[in-house]
Amino acid sequence: MTKAEIIIEVSKKESIPVYAARTIVDLFFEAMKEALEKGERIEIRGFGSFAVRHYNAYKGRNPKTGQIVDVPPKKVPFFKVGKELKALVNRE
C-alpha cells in the first residue's frame, strides 16, 4: 500500500475530501519523522513501535576489493512489530 492509497482509504472511511485526508496523513508522517529525528520512540498499541538504533564505528571490508575500511557510527530507524499485528499477519 502506498501513501496515496492510504490517503484515499482515509478519505473514504471518514467521508472527507481527499485534500483533507492528504493533510492528515502528511501531518501524521511528519510528526513521526520529527520524533525519530529527535531520537524519540514511537509506540502505536496493537501495531508496533519505532525507535532509533545507534551503531558504533567499526572496521569493515569492501567485498569487491577486500580492503579494510572504517565504517563511521550511524543511527538507523527500526520497527518492532506488535503482538496483535504479528498474530493478524500469521493467521491463516
C-alpha positions in Angstrom: 0.0 0.0 0.0 1.4 3.4 -1.0 0.9 6.7 0.8 -1.5 7.8 -2.0 -3.6 4.6 -1.3 -3.6 5.4 2.4 -4.9 8.9 1.7 -7.7 7.5 -0.4 -8.7 5.0 2.3 -8.8 7.7 5.0 -10.9 9.9 2.6 -13.4 7.0 2.0 -13.6 5.8 5.6 -14.1 9.2 7.2 -16.1 10.7 4.3 -13.8 13.7 4.0 -12.3 15.3 0.9 -9.0 13.8 -0.4 -7.2 17.1 0.2 -8.2 16.9 3.9 -7.1 13.3 4.1 -3.8 14.2 2.5 -3.2 16.9 5.1 -4.0 14.4 8.0 -1.7 11.7 6.6 1.1 14.2 5.9 0.9 15.6 9.4 0.9 12.1 10.9 4.1 11.1 9.0 5.8 14.4 9.6 5.2 14.1 13.3 6.7 10.6 13.2 9.7 11.8 11.3 10.3 14.7 13.7 10.1 12.3 16.7 12.6 9.9 15.2 14.9 12.7 14.2 15.0 13.8 17.9 15.7 10.2 18.9 12.3 9.7 20.5 10.5 6.3 20.5 7.1 6.0 18.9 4.6 3.3 20.2 1.4 2.6 18.4 -0.5 0.0 20.5 -1.6 -3.0 18.6 0.6 -2.1 15.6 4.3 -1.8 16.8 7.0 0.7 17.8 9.6 2.7 16.0 12.9 3.6 17.5 16.3 4.8 16.5 19.2 2.3 16.9 22.7 3.5 17.4 25.6 1.6 15.8 29.2 2.3 16.8 32.0 2.7 14.3 33.8 -0.5 13.2 36.2 -1.9 10.7 34.5 -3.3 7.7 35.7 -5.0 4.5 34.9 -3.9 1.0 33.6 -7.1 -0.6 34.8 -6.1 -4.1 38.4 -5.3 -3.2 38.8 -7.0 0.1 40.3 -3.7 1.5 39.6 -2.9 5.2 37.6 0.3 5.6 36.4 2.4 8.6 32.7 2.5 8.9 31.5 5.6 10.8 29.0 5.4 13.6 25.4 5.7 12.5 21.8 5.8 13.6 19.1 3.7 11.8 15.3 3.7 12.2 14.0 0.4 13.5 10.5 -1.0 13.6 9.4 -3.7 16.0 6.0 -5.3 15.2 3.4 -5.5 18.0 1.9 -8.8 19.2 -1.6 -8.1 17.7 -0.3 -7.2 14.2 2.1 -10.2 14.2 -0.9 -12.5 15.2 -3.0 -11.0 12.5 -0.4 -11.4 9.8 0.3 -15.0 10.8 -3.4 -16.0 11.0 -4.3 -18.3 8.1 
